[in-house]
Amino acid sequence: MILEQLNMLESTTDREGYTYLITHYLLENRHSIIEYKVNDILEELNISKSTLRRYSIDLGYKNFTAVQYQIYYEVSTGPHYRSCMSDEELWSKLEGKKRIVVLGDESSIAPLLVYKQIFRDTILPIDFQMYQSIPMKQLMQLNVTSDDIVFFVSLFHSNLGFELGYFDEYITLMKSLEERGIDHLYIGKVAKKKELNENYIEIDERCIADRIHHLCMIFENIYGILDNIQK
């Protein structure tokens, strides 16, 4: 997916080079890039037509027009995921926090590891951790406080599955976090919504690939919120 390519490039390329310059421009204007004329982009970025063509080929596309259409396609057909909170509400949870701690099983965490580098450039670092046998002890070892927010991620087991024993001490952990004033958000399969106190983003696609894509798009959205806030 081209948006994932661009996010990776923006995080790994030299900020003084033309690759970063073009990549950053595309990401900043991804919602309207389809309307931009090539000559206007060349003038605004002060680059040559051959540079833009070479950049497009390096991405795997025949020309820049193909890049524009692919970005347009991914932006316009991205999943409209069900969440009980708007971007503003999500930001209100993140505002003032010093770190996001993400807990999940290996299969749910693995697709997200690419964001570890990407989030380094935002105002809020992110720490991915796989579940351990005693989660509360794990969070204490990570020095989790009310300055942090904890995300629980699960693509294959619902919150009901957690309660029934897949994730030991899940209920105890939730109560402990609330008592300590530590905000948390559940992202994944949802079987019981009431118990989540509306702190959830639901993923219920049947296809595993769609679940993974949906999960990644949620973190793309979080990244976008943080990126816009710090500008």
Secondary structure, 3 states (H helix, E strand, C coil): CHHHHHHHHHHHCCCCCHHHHHHHHHHHCCCCHHHCCHHHHHHHHCCCHHHHHHHHHHHCCCCHHHHHHHHHHHHHCCCCCCECCCHHHHHHHHCCCCEEEEEECHHHHHHHCHHHHHHHHCCCCEEEEECCCCHHHHHHHCCCCCCEEEEEEECCCCHHHHHCCCCCCHHHHHHHHHHCCCEEEEEECCCCCHHHCCCEEECCCCCHHHHHHHHHHHHHHHHHHHHHHCC
